[in-house]
Amino acid sequence: MATVAGVSLYTPRLVAKASDSPKPQTIKSPRLNHPWKMSTRFGSGRMYVPPVAAAPEGLSNLVAESIKSAEEACSGDPASGECVAAWDEVEELSAAASHARDKKKDSDPLEEFCKDNMDNEECRTYED
Amino acid sequence: MAVCTVYTVQSLNSTCSISTPNKTHLGFQQKQVVFYTSSKRSSKRGGGGITCAAADSQTIVIGLAADSGCGKSTFMRRLTSVFGGAAEPPKGGNPDSNTLISDTTTVICLDDYHSLDRTGRKEKGVTALDPRANNFDLMYEQVKAIKDGIAVQKPIYNHVSGLLDPPELIKPPKILVIEGLHPMYDKRVRDLLDFSIYLDISNEVKFAWKIQRDMAERGHSLESIKASIEARKPDFDAYIDPQKQYADAVIEVLPTQLIPDDNEGKVLRVKLIMKEGVKFFNPVYLFDEGSTISWIPCGRKLTCSYPGIKFAYGPDAYFSNEVSVLEMDGQFDRLDELIYVESHLSNISTKFYGEVTQQMLKHADFPGSNNGTGLFQTIVGLKIRDLYEQLTASRAAGSLQATKA
């Protein structure tokens, strides 16, 4: 029991904050800092950054950890409340990871970044 | 429409009370502070002087119930799209907020009313499906307040951390959707609903969908997916499934009957079960209202590819209710199939010819856009728009009458 509780003592909010922030992703793209090299950048069509398929790293870790601890919790009595609650946590985290993936698929990191930083050099659009 | 449209959001005029849980044996987090309004709104309807009552600003409340991972979010995206405008999380708020807001509609997730956080549930050995993990008193108070035009500070359940975050302000929208595991569980909450929907996913399909969703996730395997579904099943059967008897519309998703022994879960048979006698909700029908009909649209006029499309329609009984059931088995491969089917359905509450097809095409990338799940979700969205328009019209007429009197 003590070990199970120990396993669950992650610091998920920090992880989530770090991985949800759009900044690290936009910085990863070297092209971002050289907008003049992108011909497609002009006009209405902003630069296209391919969507990232995986769930944020932090959530993926949580899912994997939760499966491990569910398997442990169920090794004794598979009908116990402890076991059932552990598998419920797996479901909750898997759903959260799936939602995070969908969100990422929909969103363009540059668009996201520019929502909050309209004045940034990267976010300017030019006529002609 | 000279009726006053200013809605008085009597938000924080009440005392912010620290809810002292009376069910301490459940391990409710004592540290958690929940603010909510508990003021009574004085109704001035029909009296002399100000008649700017709740008449045309009153919020319509829709309930959507389904298990986790059964397409609630997709349905919500289709529904808000029917009303026009995209639904987005509250601007500048908690990035992990579960709320979606569009011009007309606010969607709140009932997980926000968890009384036990993830650690609490683990300690007590209860799942999120268990009513003991949810605060129905607060759910009722807040949904009622919003329905009465009062803004509330709703808690936020953070699905990443498993903790309850500081609350967010929810203002009364035109349409409030409460989606989650228990919108029809508590009678008080259920009685607040103007319309309710239950997504009923058969075990086979649920398994197939969760494999699709989770197999790529690290740590998951067929065994873990199966174990999770099986472990949650007793609570699901006890607390979630029985809610379907109260739903005005049930969308049932089953494996196809067109392919013998199919268990891939790719081709689906979907039933739309519509309760009869619900005010402002006229069930959709095929060809002749009230008759029993089996229809294969593929033939001389329309060519379909394997395994084809099959429709069925007819009256039936569901629990003790009289219902109409529309069923579609198979999937659309081409645009003309969809428009052909749409043109043969009646009472679908479209505003122009081809609106269902247009909505389905607009969101062709959503799951289910080529089968009965997408078709029936879109139709239910249109029926809700119709219900909303009829309800507001009747309320406006009612208040006009009251003003005259």
Boltz contact constraints between the chains, C-beta under 6 A:
constraints:
  - contact:
      token1: [A, 12]
      token2: [B, 160]
      max_distance: 6.0
  - contact:
      token1: [A, 12]
      token2: [B, 161]
      max_distance: 6.0
  - contact:
      token1: [A, 13]
      token2: [B, 161]
      max_distance: 6.0
  - contact:
      token1: [A, 16]
      token2: [B, 160]
      max_distance: 6.0
  - contact:
      token1: [A, 20]
      token2: [B, 95]
      max_distance: 6.0
  - contact:
      token1: [A, 60]
      token2: [B, 218]
      max_distance: 6.0
  - contact:
      token1: [A, 63]
      token2: [B, 217]
      max_distance: 6.0
  - contact:
      token1: [A, 63]
      token2: [B, 219]
      max_distance: 6.0
  - contact:
      token1: [A, 64]
      token2: [B, 218]
      max_distance: 6.0
  - contact:
      token1: [A, 64]
      token2: [B, 219]
      max_distance: 6.0
  - contact:
      token1: [A, 67]
      token2: [B, 219]
      max_distance: 6.0
  - contact:
      token1: [A, 67]
      token2: [B, 224]
      max_distance: 6.0
  - contact:
      token1: [A, 81]
      token2: [B, 125]
      max_distance: 6.0
  - contact:
      token1: [A, 82]
      token2: [B, 125]
      max_distance: 6.0
  - contact:
      token1: [A, 84]
      token2: [B, 127]
      max_distance: 6.0
  - contact:
      token1: [A, 84]
      token2: [B, 231]
      max_distance: 6.0
  - contact:
      token1: [A, 85]
      token2: [B, 121]
      max_distance: 6.0
  - contact:
      token1: [A, 85]
      token2: [B, 122]
      max_distance: 6.0
  - contact:
      token1: [A, 85]
      token2: [B, 125]
      max_distance: 6.0
  - contact:
      token1: [A, 85]
      token2: [B, 127]
      max_distance: 6.0
  - contact:
      token1: [A, 87]
      token2: [B, 227]
      max_distance: 6.0
  - contact:
      token1: [A, 87]
      token2: [B, 228]
      max_distance: 6.0
  - contact:
      token1: [A, 87]
      token2: [B, 231]
      max_distance: 6.0
  - contact:
      token1: [A, 88]
      token2: [B, 127]
      max_distance: 6.0
  - contact:
      token1: [A, 88]
      token2: [B, 128]
      max_distance: 6.0
  - contact:
      token1: [A, 88]
      token2: [B, 232]
      max_distance: 6.0
  - contact:
      token1: [A, 90]
      token2: [B, 228]
      max_distance: 6.0
  - contact:
      token1: [A, 91]
      token2: [B, 68]
      max_distance: 6.0
  - contact:
      token1: [A, 91]
      token2: [B, 228]
      max_distance: 6.0
  - contact:
      token1: [A, 94]
      token2: [B, 214]
      max_distance: 6.0
  - contact:
      token1: [A, 95]
      token2: [B, 68]
      max_distance: 6.0
  - contact:
      token1: [A, 95]
      token2: [B, 69]
      max_distance: 6.0
  - contact:
      token1: [A, 96]
      token2: [B, 159]
      max_distance: 6.0
  - contact:
      token1: [A, 96]
      token2: [B, 160]
      max_distance: 6.0
  - contact:
      token1: [A, 98]
      token2: [B, 213]
      max_distance: 6.0
